[in-house]
């Protein structure tokens, strides 16, 4: 019997590759001052309906539990984050900087880069009140540095940055006689814009007619904005605050030395309706695959769902597309494989040449493990040659042989083949000196 479609078995090597991803995610998020948290994998189905509407149910693994509650396996973290923050926000100083690494589930057709179960890094800033551009730059910088931690370089990926506010204030508003259109109208426009390049010209023009515009006008607006942005001809005191927001964001990335990883791309609008301002997606520069990560600002979601007025922004990065990209990028794959090789290796292998020495060996095995060393040994009587082969296969640095030399122990440096005899009473200190010397080399 095989795993269900879209689900994965994690054999030891697969699990090690997953742990590598988690370790990099966790390391970089903590470096940015984010604190780890987690929510439950099962939530009330109503939570997702409240955020996305009844149509979301088609994408959920949902059922009625034994308490007659309608529940669903979580497809994303943002609704749970909104629920938790609304209930506990008074317990935490603002801004709240949280990250989470968890498993998620979507009932949809599996394809390359998209499975029915997946893991995600989620990183969010809640309740940041001043200098919104700096908060946006912080989460974008975090996403860039996460990618760099895997060995990806400037020519491997790019962050495409856009702004929904900019579209609304500078494109839609003038076409609605100077009035900002309703949120539902904005959402419908962004859904068309998101698919614009995949639609025939005639169909796109027909759809955009309801917004008093055309495909040609959309493209002209994008080109003019790109030129204005590239020139730096922006007055931060005029009414065009959304463009100023974008420009300050890029200046912050430039100050960090990260602007070369980011580019303005107004065609990025993101599919989720709750985004309201800056939005961004990470893409491979060489692969025409789905986004590696994406996020943005969702300042009104927590208030809409739970009545608590807190600004919010963040991003999510999935393990499936990321794993594919690591496999397809030689230098990133080499970095991962080197880490995996070190991670799977043990420190010492205990060779029991005489069974009457097994109790003595076990005493020191336990002592070594309590000191933090990774130690293995044969569970049953085994030929010495096979034990040394097992030590080699496990990547051990030292083999300790318990045999006729007792009360001395033969110590073999496996990479150099050097051997020495150490009194068992001095063995722990001798092992410590060996590994300390190696770590400082």
N, C-alpha and C positions, 0 to 999 in steps of 0.2 A: 504494500500500500504506500502511495506517495503522498507528499504534502498537498494540501488543497491548492488550486490554481491561484497564483498571485501571492503565495506565502512561501517562506523559506525555512529550510533546516540549516542551522549554523553548526557545521562540523568544526573540529578544533581549529583548522586553518581559517575558516570563514569567521569564526568567533574572534580569532586573533586580529583579523583585518578590521572587524567591527570595533574591537577594543582600541585599535590604533586610531580610528576616526574619533571615537569618544574621547580619548586622551587628548588629542589635539584640540577638539572643541572646548573641553573643560579647561585646559591650560590657558588658552588665549582669552576666553571669557573672564576667567579669574584675574588675568593680567590687566584687564580693563575695569576691574572693580565690580564686576557683576557677581551676584550671590546666587548659588544654586537653590532651586526649589522644585517641587513636583506636585502634580495634581492627579486625581484618579483616572484610570483608563476607561471607566464607565460613568456616564452622566445621564441625566434626564434628557430624553429626546427633545423635550420642549425647549431646552436651552439652545439647541441648534436651530429649531424652528423660529425661535424668537430673534435670532441673529440673522438668519439667511432666508427665512420663509419656508413654507410647507414643502416646496419642491426639493429641498435638501434631503428629505427622507429617502429619495431614490438613490442617494450616494452613501447611505449609512448601513452599517451592520446593526440593525435595531431589532428589539424583541420586547415581549412583556415578561418581566421577571416573576419570581414566585410570590412576590408581594403585590402583584397586579400593577406594577409600575411600568410605564413605557420608558425604556432605557436604550442607550446606543453606545457602542464603542466609539471613542473620540476620533473624529476625522481631522481635528486641528486643536491647537491649544488656546487660541485667543479667547473663545467664550469662557473657558474654565478660568483663565487668567482674570478676565473681567469680573467673574463671579467672586473669586477669592479676594481680589483687591478691593472690590466694593464692600465686602464683609469685614476686611481687616486693615483698611488703609490708615486708620487712625493709630495703629500700632507701629507704623514705620515712618521714619523721616523721609522727606521728599528731596530729590527724586528717588524713587525706587528703581534699582537696577537689578533685574532678575534674569537668570537664564535657566533653561531646563533641557534635559536630554531624555526623550521619551519615545514610546512606540505609538503609532497611530494607524487607523484603519479606514479605508475607503472602498465601498462596494462599486467598483467600476472596472471596465475592461483593462486587463493588464497589457502592458507594452513595454518596450525598452525605456528604462528610466522612470517607469511608473508601475508600482506593484500595489496589491491590495493591503499589504502591511508594510510599514516603513518606519524608520527612525528619523527624528528631526532634532536639530538644535534650534531652540527658540530663545531669542534675547530681546528684552523689552525694557524701555525706560518709561516709567509712569510718574505723572505729577511734576514734570519738569516745566517750570513756569517762565523762565527768562531765556532770552537768546535761543529761540527754537532752532535756528540754523545750526547751532553748536551741538544740540542733541541729535539732529539728523546726521551731522558729520561724524558724531561719535559712533552711532550704530553702523554707518557705512564703513568707517575705518575699521571697526571690529570685523565686519564681514570680509574686508580685504585682507586683514592680518590673519584671519582664519585660513583663507586660501593660501597665503604665503607660507603658513606653518606646514602645509602639505608639500611644499616645494614648488608650487605654481608661480610663474613669473609674469611679468608685464605682458608678454606676447601670448600668454596662455588664456587669459580671461580679462573681462572688462565689466565694470559696474555701469549700467545704463540708468541715468537719473532723469526724472521728469517731475512734473507738478500738476496735480489736478486743479488746484486753485488757479494756476496760471492759465490753463485752458478755459476755466469758467469765467474769470475776470476779463481776459484779454481776447477771447474768441467767441464764447457763447453770449456773454452779456451784451456786446454791441449788436448782435444779431437778434436779440430779444428786446430791442428798443431800450437798451440801457438798463434793463431789469435782470437781476440774477435769476435764472430759471430754477424751478423746483428741483429738489434732490432727485426725484424720480426721472425727470427730464435729463438731468446731468448723467445719471446712471445709464440711461438708454443710449445717450450719445457716446459714452465711453465704451459701451459694449460694441457699438458699430466701429468706433475708432480702433479697437483692439483687433478686429478682423478685417480692417480696411484693405490691407495688401493682399488678402486672400479672396476678396470679392471681385467679380467683374465690374468694370467701370460703370456700366449702365445701372446695375443693381445698387452699387454704392451711392451713386448720385440720387437714385430714387429714395434710398433710406435717409440720406442727409438732407433731402428736400424738406423734411419735417422740422429741420433745425435751421432753415433759411440759409443753407450753405451747400457746397458741392465738394467733390473730391479734389478738384483743382484748387479751390480756396484753402482747403486743409493743407495741401502740400505747399502752397505759397506761404501760408502762415508759418509752417515749420521752417522753411528755408530762410525767411526773414528773421525769425527768432534766432536761429543758429548764427546768422551773420551778426546780429546785434550783440549776442552773447559773446561771440568770439572777439569782437572789437572792444569789449569792456565799456561801451558807451551806455552806462547805466547810472541814473540819478537815484540814489537811495532815499531821497526825500520826496520823490514824486509819488503818485498814486499807485504806481506799479510795484506794490510791495511783494508780490509773488515772485517777480523776476529778481528783485533784490534778495529775496530769501534764497533763491537758487544760487545767485552769484556769491553770497556770503558763505554758503555751504561749500562751494568749490574753493574759495579762498582758504577756508579752514583745512580742507584736504591738502591744499598746496602747502600750507604752513607745516603740515605733518609729513610732507614729502610723499604723499599718496595720490596726488591729483592725476598722475600719469595712468593710474588704474581706472579712472572714472571719465565718463563722457556724457554730455547732454544728449538725450534721445527722447523727444516729445512723443514718439510713437508708443512708448511704454506707458500703459495706463492701469495695468493690473486688473484682474477680473472681479475682485471682491469689492462690493459696493461701499464698505465702510471706510475706505481710505478717503482722506479729504485734502491732503496737501502734497508734500514731497513723497514720491514713490520711487522705488528702484528695483532692478533685477540684475543678477550676476549671470553672465553668459560666457561660454567658451568662445574664444576668438576663432578657433579652427573647426569646431564641431557644430553642425546645425542641429543641436539637440535642445530639449526644453531647458528652462532656466535652472541654474544650479541652486540659486537662492533668490528670495524676493521679500520685499517688505515695504514699509512706509509709515506715514503718520495717520493715526485713527483717533483723533482728539475727541470725538463725540460718541464713540461706541459704548464706553462704560456708563455714560449718562443715559444713553438710549436704552440700554438693557436694564440698568439697575438704579438709575437716578442719582448717581454720584458723579460730580463734575470734576474729572481729572483728564489732563492731556495724556496722550499715549503714543508711542511709536516703537517699532521693532521690526525684526525680520526672522525668517525661518530658513533653514538649510537642511535638505533631505540627504539621507545616506545613499540612496540608490543612484541618482545621477552623479553625485560626487564620486562614488566608488567606480562607476564606469569611466569617469574622466581620469581618475588616478591610473586605472588599468591602461588607458589609451595614451598617457603622457609619460614617456620613458623616464625623465628625471624625477617626476613625482612617484612613479612606481618604484624606482630604485631606492628612493628615500624610505618609502614604506617597507620595502623588502628588507632593507638593512635593519630597520627597527624591529621587524618581526623576527629576524634571525637572532638578534640580541635578546628579545623578549622570551623566545621559546627555549633558549639555552638554560641549562642548570649550571650551578657553580661547582658542585662537587659530586663525584660518584664514588660510593664506598664499595670496594672490592673485598668480598669475604672469601679469602682463599682457604681458610680452615673453619669448618662449621662450629668448632668449639670456641671460636672467637666471636661468634655472632652476637652474644650478649654484650661483650665489650664494645663491639661496633655500634650496636643499637644505642648504648649509653651516649656515645659521642655523636651519633647521628642526631639524637634529640637535642643535645647541647648546641650543636651547630645550627639546627633549625631555629632554636630559640634565640639565637644571635642574628637571625634574619637571612641565613644562607639557604639557597635552594639546593636540596640534597636528595639524591635518589640512591637506591641500592637494590640488590636482587631479593625478591620475596621468598624464593625457594633456592635450594642448593643449585649452583650453576657453575659450569667450567669457567676457569679464570679468564681464558681467552675470550669467551663470549661476554664476560663482564666488562672487559676492557673495550670490546666492540660496542657494547651498550653505552659506555661512557663517552666514546667518540660520537656515536649517533645522537646522544643527548646534548652535545656541544659543551661538555664539562671542561672546565679549566684545569681542575686537579682531580686525580684519582688517588684515593687513600686505601692502601692494601693492608688488611688485617690477616696475618698468617703466622709463619714460623718465627718472624722477627720479634713478635710480642715479648716484652712490653714496649717495643718500638713499633712504629707504624711507617711503612714505606710510602713516601709521598712522590707521586709522579706528575710533573708538569706536562700535560698532554700536548700543548702546542710545540714545546721545545724538546720533549722527550727526556728532560733532565730528571734524575731520581735522587732522593736523599732519605735518610732514616731520621725520624724525629721521635723522641720519647713521648708516649701518649699523654703524659702530664703537661707537656709544653705544646701539644698539637694545636689547641685552640688559638693560642697567641701566634703561633707560626702561620696558621691559615689567615688570621687577621692581617698580619704584616704583608702576606702575599697579595691579598686583595686591595689593601690600602695602597701598596706600591703601584698596583695596576691602575687604580682610579686616579692617581696623581700623575701618572705617566703622560 
